[in-house]
Structures are given as C-alpha cells and as structure tokens.
Amino acid sequence: MASGPQQNPKLNDSLVQILEENFKKNKFPDTTEVMLISAETGLTEETKWFQKRHEQWRQSEGLPAKVGSILD
C-alpha cells in the first residue's frame, strides 16, 4: 500500500512551545537545525513556520516584514 506525503500534525501548544524556544535561540536556523527540530516535533514545515514567525518578529520591532526591503 503506497502512502501519501506525511501530513503535519496540527500545531498544539507543546509544538508551538518547542518552535518558539528554538526561535528565541536562533531566528535563522540552518538546514541541520531545521532537521533536528523536525525530528523533535515530527513536523515537516518548520521552515515556513520560521519564515512567518520571523516576519511577525520584524513587524513587532517596527521593521518591514520582508527582509531585503528598501527600508531595511
């Protein structure tokens, strides 16, 4: 029986806590760190989560959401 792509579990409070703790340690995790976070959480979309979370952080700091803006 062929299985489809692995679905990410819904982000519950404990998963969000793990992701937030990792974000506080490093806002720009490299590939190895993302793989370790993936193994810890069972998620496959951490990179997107970090991108969205980084945009939120930049806005909270009064910066443009996207890196590379002319206003940076």
Backbone bond lengths (Angstrom), bond angles and torsions (degrees), N, CA, C in turn:
res aa  C-N    CA-C-N  psi(-1)  N-CA   C-N-CA  omega(-1)  CA-C   N-CA-C  phi
1 M - - - 1.446 - - 1.526 109.29 -
2 A 1.316 117.90 123.80 1.466 122.38 179.85 1.517 109.16 -80.35
3 S 1.296 114.63 137.77 1.458 117.44 177.75 1.516 108.89 -106.76
4 G 1.318 115.62 147.34 1.452 121.17 179.74 1.509 110.35 -77.89
5 P 1.325 116.20 -176.06 1.457 119.19 178.49 1.525 110.41 -61.10
6 Q 1.322 115.84 146.38 1.457 120.30 179.90 1.520 109.16 -64.93
7 Q 1.297 116.48 130.31 1.457 121.60 178.24 1.520 109.11 -88.35
8 N 1.323 116.69 140.59 1.454 120.53 175.95 1.511 109.22 -72.66
9 P 1.327 116.34 136.79 1.452 117.64 173.19 1.522 109.16 -66.85
10 K 1.314 116.35 155.24 1.460 119.88 177.63 1.526 108.27 -62.24
11 L 1.313 116.21 141.63 1.460 120.22 -178.84 1.528 109.77 -72.59
12 N 1.319 115.39 103.59 1.452 119.06 175.78 1.528 109.03 -90.87
13 D 1.313 116.70 178.06 1.461 120.61 -175.34 1.524 112.83 -58.99
14 S 1.327 117.23 -39.35 1.466 118.96 -177.97 1.529 111.37 -69.23
15 L 1.341 118.03 -36.64 1.467 120.59 176.72 1.522 111.08 -67.06
16 V 1.314 116.27 -43.05 1.467 120.12 178.64 1.521 109.53 -62.54
17 Q 1.332 117.61 -39.23 1.461 121.09 178.82 1.530 110.88 -62.24
18 I 1.332 117.34 -43.58 1.468 121.27 177.90 1.529 110.37 -61.75
19 L 1.332 116.56 -45.62 1.463 120.43 179.87 1.528 111.39 -64.05
20 E 1.330 116.82 -42.80 1.472 120.73 179.27 1.518 110.98 -63.72
21 E 1.334 117.68 -41.00 1.466 120.54 178.65 1.523 110.39 -61.93
22 N 1.321 116.19 -42.25 1.462 119.74 178.10 1.521 111.26 -67.42
23 F 1.333 117.75 -36.51 1.459 121.57 178.02 1.524 110.61 -63.73
24 K 1.337 117.17 -40.71 1.464 120.71 179.24 1.523 111.07 -64.03
25 K 1.341 116.66 -35.14 1.465 120.82 179.26 1.521 111.55 -72.71
26 N 1.337 116.11 -40.37 1.464 120.43 -175.06 1.524 109.39 -154.48
27 K 1.307 116.58 111.46 1.466 120.78 -179.08 1.523 112.95 -75.50
28 F 1.335 116.94 -15.13 1.461 122.15 -179.62 1.528 110.58 -128.83
29 P 1.339 117.62 71.88 1.463 119.29 -178.04 1.527 111.76 -67.11
30 D 1.338 115.50 141.96 1.456 119.19 176.59 1.536 109.44 -82.24
31 T 1.301 115.85 178.55 1.465 121.31 -175.44 1.520 111.74 -57.47
32 T 1.318 117.17 -42.23 1.462 120.59 -179.46 1.517 111.04 -63.43
33 E 1.319 117.10 -44.43 1.460 120.52 178.86 1.524 111.59 -62.96
34 V 1.328 116.76 -40.95 1.465 120.33 177.92 1.529 110.25 -62.27
35 M 1.340 116.73 -39.91 1.465 120.14 178.30 1.529 110.83 -64.18
36 L 1.325 117.89 -39.43 1.460 121.26 178.31 1.532 111.03 -66.30
37 I 1.322 116.13 -41.91 1.466 120.22 177.33 1.524 109.50 -63.30
38 S 1.323 116.69 -40.97 1.457 121.70 178.17 1.520 110.81 -59.71
39 A 1.321 116.56 -44.02 1.467 120.34 179.26 1.525 110.92 -64.82
40 E 1.322 116.81 -37.31 1.465 121.13 -178.73 1.530 112.02 -70.81
41 T 1.327 116.56 -38.94 1.462 120.54 -172.98 1.522 114.16 -98.78
42 G 1.334 117.27 -22.02 1.466 120.31 -174.77 1.515 112.51 80.42
43 L 1.329 117.17 9.91 1.463 121.84 -179.67 1.523 110.80 -91.16
44 T 1.319 115.99 159.13 1.465 120.53 177.27 1.523 112.09 -120.68
45 E 1.315 118.05 -3.78 1.468 121.60 -174.94 1.527 112.33 -116.92
46 E 1.342 118.64 31.28 1.462 119.85 -178.12 1.511 112.62 -59.91
47 T 1.324 117.38 -37.34 1.462 120.35 -177.42 1.524 110.16 -57.85
48 K 1.329 117.19 -43.99 1.470 120.07 178.45 1.520 110.51 -64.90
49 W 1.337 117.22 -40.30 1.456 120.40 179.15 1.520 109.36 -60.83
50 F 1.347 117.30 -46.19 1.454 120.98 -179.84 1.525 111.13 -63.45
51 Q 1.335 118.44 -38.80 1.462 120.82 178.72 1.527 110.39 -62.66
52 K 1.329 116.24 -46.78 1.468 119.76 -179.83 1.521 110.98 -65.41
53 R 1.336 116.58 -41.66 1.462 120.95 -179.17 1.527 110.15 -66.61
54 H 1.328 116.71 -37.39 1.459 120.07 178.46 1.524 110.81 -65.33
55 E 1.331 117.03 -39.58 1.465 120.69 176.42 1.524 110.26 -60.81
56 Q 1.342 117.16 -43.28 1.469 120.65 178.06 1.525 110.98 -61.44
57 W 1.332 116.29 -42.86 1.459 120.84 -179.58 1.521 110.27 -63.10
58 R 1.344 117.22 -46.13 1.463 120.41 -179.96 1.530 110.63 -59.13
59 Q 1.315 117.65 -43.71 1.460 120.69 179.36 1.528 110.58 -63.48
60 S 1.337 117.51 -39.01 1.466 120.18 179.27 1.524 111.53 -66.12
61 E 1.332 116.62 -23.09 1.459 122.06 177.52 1.531 111.74 -90.42
62 G 1.334 116.68 2.46 1.457 120.70 179.53 1.519 113.99 80.35
63 L 1.326 116.14 19.11 1.465 121.76 179.78 1.518 110.06 -105.05
64 P 1.329 117.77 160.94 1.458 119.45 174.72 1.529 109.92 -61.36
65 A 1.322 116.70 145.99 1.465 121.31 -177.02 1.523 111.97 -63.22
66 K 1.310 117.08 -37.25 1.455 121.40 -176.91 1.514 110.85 -95.69
67 V 1.318 116.20 135.02 1.457 121.92 175.62 1.518 108.06 -70.91
68 G 1.316 116.64 145.25 1.461 120.79 178.62 1.512 113.02 92.65
69 S 1.307 116.93 5.46 1.451 120.05 177.75 1.522 109.10 -65.77
70 I 1.280 116.21 150.78 1.466 121.93 178.19 1.517 110.97 -61.47
71 L 1.334 116.95 -21.39 1.444 121.31 -178.17 1.524 113.02 -89.57
72 D 1.347 118.28 -2.38 1.470 121.11 -179.21 1.499 111.40 -61.69
